Amino acid sequence: MTSPEIDVNDKSDNEEFEKKPLNEDTSNAVKFKDKTFKEKVNHVLSNVTVEPLLACVIIPSVISRFAMGNLNLDKACRVHMQYADVVCDALIKRTTNNFTAQEKEIQRLISSIDIWKGILQTLLPSIIIMFLGAWSDRTGRRKLCILMPIFGEILTSINNLINVYFFYEIPVHLTVFLETLFTAATGGWVTMFLGIFSYISDITTEKTRTFRVGLANFCMTVGLPIGIALGVSFSLSVIKPSGALFSITVFSRRLQFHDSLLCLISCGSKFVGSVWTAFVTTDLEMFLVPVVEILNGVTFTSLRSLMTKLVDKDEIARANSLFSLVETLASLLFQPMYSWIYMITLHVFPGTVYIFSATMIIPAIVILTTFFVQHRIQIWKEKKKKILDTEIVLPNCDTEFIAKDVLNETVKT
């Protein structure tokens, strides 16, 4: 007797590998607010999946990038340019008043390296996610997308140790190439985001998805300032995850704002912050800009959540891969564009680049406003249909009283 053939591409055969604990029917379950404190803690812990992983990966990755930045600068000075130790020590300590000429030469070298480094960092992940997203949807496997970049970070760390040990033997160009290659060849952060947000979309319902995507995004954004702080370079970027946490807990979880409205608030915050930054004249005003942009951290969350609700369940990973591809290509396009705009307007009006940012936000605000208006119209039509259906089923009842209840419910929504 021959055993039946199993299609490896059949998602049903792989469901045991990708459990969906949050998609089960919870209609008969006890509401969260009615549970005891111990039950609430157990509920939260049992539903935590990939969120802490983001922070645990991003924190050491950011620390490593700061360390490698200093290593590449030191190698460019001592190995490639062969400057004296006194010059290189001053560059590392950022006391370059007496060595401005040497500093410019090293910056020119690092800038030329950064050009092809940026292309390599974006090109390989862009190719990978185009095929990996479709494969992930076809097989139902998301965890490989998450594990690949982690494996790449491990290889990069081993490579960094080798480059430090053989400091004078390995040139700076090869150091940067190998540092970038392992991360890019395994997909980088964009592939990890593809796997994580596709996995979250699989295990959550539409009602809880925005909050869960926001929670994952919070773990990601809070990992950045922690990594920067541990890398001895702390900044006001810690304000951004605070605003993201406020938005997903108050606006999304408590007030049930639609994703388009969340993103609209975020874009509005960024628009005001960009215009303000363009005309900043004092240090105090500059320090207040992150406070104005505090709600900008929810853009990533709301767009990801909105996108997963607009596509079929079997196309979530493909949509996420397209999302990541556009992000990567936009970074490749706009980074040199912003540098060029700043360079040609520096002596005329240095804030031109921020005005350009604010201008680029306007089309997004118009599109999001259209989405939100359509959402409100759809809700109104559904409530109106519900009133008409109620009048037909219950012709002898007080339809005015029923209509008022439905309209009150619409206002709350």
LOSEFI-326274 format. One line per 10 residues: number of its first residue (from 1); their letters; for each residue x, y, z of C-alpha. Coordinates in nm, 2 decimals. Layout:
N
NUM = A = X Y Z; ...
END
This chain:
413
1 = MTSPEIDVND = 0.00 0.00 0.00; 0.14 0.34 -0.10; 0.10 0.63 0.14; -0.09 0.93 0.01; 0.11 1.21 -0.14; 0.13 1.53 0.07; 0.15 1.86 -0.10; 0.42 2.06 0.07; 0.26 2.38 -0.05; -0.07 2.30 0.11
11 = KSDNEEFEKK = -0.11 2.54 0.40; -0.34 2.29 0.59; -0.05 2.05 0.63; 0.16 2.32 0.79; -0.09 2.47 1.03; 0.06 2.27 1.32; 0.38 2.48 1.28; 0.20 2.81 1.29; -0.05 2.80 1.57; -0.32 3.07 1.58
21 = PLNEDTSNAV = -0.41 3.11 1.96; -0.59 3.44 1.92; -0.82 3.35 1.63; -1.04 3.12 1.82; -1.40 3.20 1.91; -1.41 3.41 2.22; -1.78 3.50 2.22; -1.84 3.29 2.53; -1.52 3.38 2.71; -1.51 3.60 3.02
31 = KFKDKTFKEK = -1.45 3.97 2.93; -1.11 4.10 3.02; -1.24 4.37 3.25; -1.44 4.11 3.45; -1.13 3.89 3.52; -0.93 3.90 3.84; -0.58 4.06 3.85; -0.41 3.72 3.83; -0.63 3.61 3.54; -0.55 3.94 3.36
41 = VNHVLSNVTV = -0.17 3.88 3.41; -0.20 3.52 3.28; -0.41 3.64 2.98; -0.14 3.90 2.89; 0.15 3.65 2.93; -0.03 3.38 2.73; -0.09 3.62 2.44; 0.26 3.76 2.42; 0.43 3.60 2.11; 0.68 3.78 1.90
51 = EPLLACVIIP = 0.67 4.13 2.05; 0.96 4.10 2.29; 1.17 3.95 2.02; 1.18 4.28 1.83; 1.34 4.47 2.12; 1.58 4.18 2.20; 1.71 4.18 1.84; 1.71 4.56 1.78; 1.89 4.66 2.10; 2.21 4.46 2.03
61 = SVISRFAMGN = 2.19 4.54 1.66; 2.19 4.91 1.73; 2.48 4.88 1.98; 2.67 4.68 1.72; 2.61 4.94 1.45; 2.75 5.22 1.67; 3.05 5.02 1.76; 3.12 4.93 1.39; 3.08 5.29 1.29; 3.37 5.38 1.52
71 = LNLDKACRVH = 3.57 5.08 1.41; 3.53 5.17 1.04; 3.63 5.53 1.12; 3.94 5.41 1.31; 4.03 5.17 1.03; 4.00 5.44 0.77; 4.23 5.66 0.97; 4.50 5.41 1.09; 4.50 5.15 0.81; 4.38 5.32 0.49
81 = MQYADVVCDA = 4.50 5.68 0.54; 4.79 5.57 0.77; 4.76 5.88 0.99; 4.95 5.91 1.32; 4.79 5.78 1.64; 4.75 6.13 1.77; 4.53 6.22 1.48; 4.32 5.91 1.49; 4.27 5.93 1.87; 4.15 6.29 1.83
91 = LIKRTTNNFT = 3.90 6.18 1.56; 3.76 5.90 1.78; 3.73 6.14 2.08; 3.56 6.40 1.85; 3.83 6.66 1.93; 3.93 6.75 1.58; 3.99 7.12 1.60; 4.35 7.08 1.50; 4.30 6.81 1.24; 4.01 6.95 1.02
101 = AQEKEIQRLI = 4.19 6.86 0.69; 4.25 6.50 0.80; 3.89 6.48 0.92; 3.75 6.59 0.58; 3.96 6.33 0.40; 3.83 6.05 0.62; 3.47 6.17 0.59; 3.51 6.18 0.21; 3.64 5.82 0.22; 3.35 5.70 0.45
111 = SSIDIWKGIL = 3.10 5.88 0.24; 3.22 5.71 -0.08; 3.19 5.37 0.11; 2.84 5.46 0.24; 2.71 5.51 -0.12; 2.76 5.14 -0.23; 2.69 5.02 0.13; 2.34 5.18 0.11; 2.27 5.02 -0.23; 2.38 4.68 -0.10
121 = QTLLPSIIIM = 2.17 4.72 0.21; 1.85 4.79 0.02; 1.90 4.60 -0.31; 1.93 4.25 -0.17; 1.65 4.27 0.08; 1.42 4.42 -0.19; 1.48 4.11 -0.41; 1.44 3.87 -0.12; 1.11 4.00 0.01; 0.95 3.99 -0.33
131 = FLGAWSDRTG = 0.98 3.61 -0.34; 0.97 3.54 0.03; 0.63 3.70 0.08; 0.46 3.49 -0.18; 0.63 3.17 -0.05; 0.52 3.26 0.31; 0.16 3.30 0.20; 0.16 2.98 0.00; 0.30 2.76 0.28; 0.17 2.95 0.58
141 = RRKLCILMPI = 0.51 2.97 0.74; 0.61 3.30 0.89; 0.88 3.20 1.14; 1.15 3.15 0.87; 1.12 3.52 0.78; 1.18 3.60 1.14; 1.47 3.36 1.20; 1.67 3.45 0.88; 1.77 3.81 0.98; 1.86 3.68 1.33
151 = FGEILTSINN = 2.10 3.43 1.17; 2.24 3.71 0.96; 2.30 3.93 1.27; 2.48 3.64 1.44; 2.71 3.60 1.13; 2.77 3.97 1.12; 2.87 3.97 1.49; 3.12 3.69 1.43; 3.25 3.88 1.13; 3.29 4.19 1.34
161 = LINVYFFYEI = 3.50 4.00 1.60; 3.73 3.87 1.33; 3.77 4.23 1.19; 3.86 4.36 1.53; 4.11 4.08 1.59; 4.28 4.13 1.25; 4.25 4.51 1.27; 4.55 4.60 1.05; 4.53 4.30 0.81; 4.17 4.35 0.68
171 = PVHLTVFLET = 4.11 4.68 0.49; 3.82 4.91 0.57; 3.64 4.84 0.24; 3.63 4.47 0.30; 3.52 4.52 0.66; 3.22 4.73 0.55; 3.14 4.49 0.27; 3.13 4.18 0.49; 2.94 4.37 0.76; 2.67 4.46 0.52
181 = LFTAATGGWV = 2.66 4.14 0.31; 2.55 3.90 0.59; 2.27 4.12 0.71; 2.15 4.21 0.36; 2.17 3.85 0.22; 1.94 3.73 0.50; 1.68 4.00 0.44; 1.77 4.25 0.72; 1.51 4.42 0.93; 1.25 4.45 0.65
191 = TMFLGIFSYI = 1.23 4.07 0.62; 1.19 4.04 1.00; 0.91 4.29 0.99; 0.75 4.10 0.71; 0.74 3.78 0.91; 0.64 3.94 1.24; 0.36 4.15 1.12; 0.23 3.87 0.89; 0.24 3.64 1.19; 0.05 3.89 1.41
201 = SDITTEKTRT = -0.21 3.93 1.14; -0.26 3.55 1.13; -0.31 3.51 1.51; -0.53 3.81 1.57; -0.88 3.93 1.48; -0.94 4.26 1.31; -1.07 4.41 1.63; -0.74 4.34 1.82; -0.50 4.37 1.53; -0.43 4.74 1.55
211 = FRVGLANFCM = -0.34 4.72 1.92; -0.12 4.41 1.87; 0.06 4.56 1.57; 0.10 4.88 1.77; 0.24 4.68 2.06; 0.50 4.52 1.83; 0.59 4.85 1.68; 0.63 4.99 2.04; 0.87 4.71 2.12; 1.06 4.80 1.81
221 = TVGLPIGIAL = 1.07 5.18 1.86; 1.16 5.15 2.23; 1.45 4.92 2.14; 1.61 5.20 1.93; 1.66 5.46 2.20; 1.77 5.19 2.45; 2.03 5.06 2.20; 2.14 5.42 2.13; 2.17 5.49 2.50; 2.37 5.18 2.56
231 = GVSFSLSVIK = 2.58 5.29 2.26; 2.66 5.61 2.45; 2.46 5.84 2.24; 2.12 5.91 2.40; 1.87 6.15 2.24; 1.51 6.27 2.25; 1.41 5.97 2.04; 1.28 5.81 2.36; 0.98 6.05 2.32; 0.86 5.88 2.00
241 = PSGALFSITV = 0.78 5.54 2.16; 0.60 5.72 2.44; 0.37 5.88 2.19; 0.32 5.55 2.01; 0.23 5.38 2.33; -0.02 5.65 2.42; -0.18 5.63 2.07; -0.23 5.26 2.07; -0.36 5.24 2.43; -0.58 5.55 2.43
251 = FSRRLQFHDS = -0.68 5.62 2.07; -0.69 5.27 1.94; -0.76 5.04 2.24; -0.98 5.27 2.45; -1.15 5.51 2.21; -1.15 5.26 1.91; -1.03 5.51 1.66; -1.01 5.38 1.30; -0.67 5.31 1.16; -0.70 5.59 0.90
261 = LLCLISCGSK = -0.78 5.84 1.18; -0.48 5.72 1.38; -0.25 5.77 1.08; -0.41 6.10 1.00; -0.33 6.22 1.36; 0.03 6.09 1.32; 0.08 6.27 0.98; -0.06 6.59 1.12; 0.18 6.57 1.41; 0.47 6.52 1.17
271 = FVGSVWTAFV = 0.35 6.81 0.94; 0.34 7.06 1.23; 0.68 6.93 1.36; 0.84 6.97 1.01; 0.72 7.32 0.96; 0.82 7.42 1.31; 1.17 7.27 1.26; 1.22 7.47 0.94; 1.19 7.80 1.14; 1.36 7.71 1.46
281 = TTDLEMFLVP = 1.59 7.98 1.60; 1.67 7.87 1.95; 1.79 7.56 2.13; 1.47 7.55 2.34; 1.25 7.54 2.03; 1.46 7.26 1.89; 1.42 7.05 2.20; 1.04 7.11 2.19; 1.01 6.97 1.83; 1.00 6.60 1.94
291 = VVEILNGVTF = 0.72 6.69 2.19; 0.52 6.83 1.90; 0.59 6.51 1.69; 0.52 6.28 1.98; 0.22 6.12 1.81; 0.41 6.05 1.49; 0.53 5.71 1.61; 0.19 5.55 1.52; 0.22 5.59 1.14; 0.39 5.26 1.09
301 = TSLRSLMTKL = 0.14 5.08 1.32; -0.18 5.22 1.16; -0.07 5.17 0.80; 0.03 4.81 0.86; -0.29 4.73 1.04; -0.50 4.91 0.78; -0.33 4.72 0.50; -0.38 4.38 0.66; -0.76 4.45 0.68; -0.79 4.55 0.32
311 = VDKDEIARAN = -0.64 4.23 0.17; -0.74 3.86 0.19; -0.59 3.65 0.46; -0.40 3.44 0.21; -0.23 3.75 0.07; -0.11 3.92 0.39; 0.26 3.82 0.36; 0.26 3.94 -0.01; 0.10 4.27 0.09; 0.36 4.30 0.38
321 = SLFSLVETLA = 0.64 4.23 0.13; 0.51 4.50 -0.10; 0.49 4.73 0.19; 0.85 4.66 0.29; 0.97 4.68 -0.07; 0.82 5.03 -0.10; 0.98 5.14 0.23; 1.32 5.01 0.12; 1.30 5.17 -0.23; 1.18 5.50 -0.07
331 = SLLFQPMYSW = 1.48 5.50 0.16; 1.71 5.44 -0.14; 1.55 5.73 -0.33; 1.49 5.99 -0.06; 1.81 5.97 0.13; 2.03 6.11 -0.15; 1.74 6.35 -0.25; 1.73 6.51 0.10; 2.11 6.54 0.10; 2.10 6.71 -0.24
341 = IYMITLHVFP = 1.83 6.95 -0.13; 2.01 7.04 0.19; 2.34 7.09 0.00; 2.19 7.33 -0.26; 1.98 7.53 -0.01; 2.22 7.55 0.28; 2.33 7.91 0.21; 1.98 8.03 0.11; 1.74 7.87 0.37; 1.87 7.57 0.57
351 = GTVYIFSATM = 1.51 7.48 0.67; 1.40 7.41 0.30; 1.45 7.03 0.35; 1.19 7.04 0.63; 0.95 7.24 0.42; 0.99 6.97 0.16; 0.91 6.70 0.41; 0.59 6.89 0.51; 0.49 6.92 0.15; 0.54 6.55 0.09
361 = IIPAIVILTT = 0.30 6.48 0.38; 0.01 6.67 0.23; -0.09 6.41 -0.03; -0.09 6.14 0.25; -0.32 6.36 0.46; -0.56 6.40 0.17; -0.57 6.02 0.10; -0.61 5.94 0.47; -0.89 6.19 0.50; -1.07 6.03 0.21
371 = FFVQHRIQIW = -1.03 5.68 0.37; -1.17 5.81 0.70; -1.47 5.98 0.53; -1.55 5.67 0.34; -1.53 5.47 0.66; -1.78 5.70 0.83; -2.01 5.68 0.53; -2.00 5.30 0.54; -2.08 5.29 0.91; -2.37 5.53 0.86
381 = KEKKKKILDT = -2.51 5.32 0.58; -2.48 5.00 0.78; -2.66 5.16 1.08; -2.93 5.30 0.85; -2.98 4.95 0.69; -3.01 4.81 1.04; -3.29 5.06 1.13; -3.48 4.97 0.81; -3.44 4.60 0.87; -3.57 4.65 1.23
391 = EIVLPNCDTE = -3.87 4.84 1.10; -3.96 4.55 0.86; -3.92 4.28 1.12; -4.09 4.46 1.40; -4.36 4.68 1.24; -4.57 4.71 1.56; -4.28 4.81 1.78; -4.18 5.16 1.87; -3.94 5.21 1.57; -3.86 5.56 1.68
401 = FIAKDVLNET = -3.72 5.43 2.01; -3.52 5.16 1.82; -3.39 5.41 1.57; -3.27 5.64 1.86; -3.08 5.34 2.01; -2.91 5.26 1.68; -2.82 5.62 1.62; -2.68 5.66 1.97; -2.47 5.35 1.90; -2.35 5.51 1.57
411 = VKT = -2.24 5.82 1.75; -2.04 5.61 2.00; -1.87 5.43 1.72
END
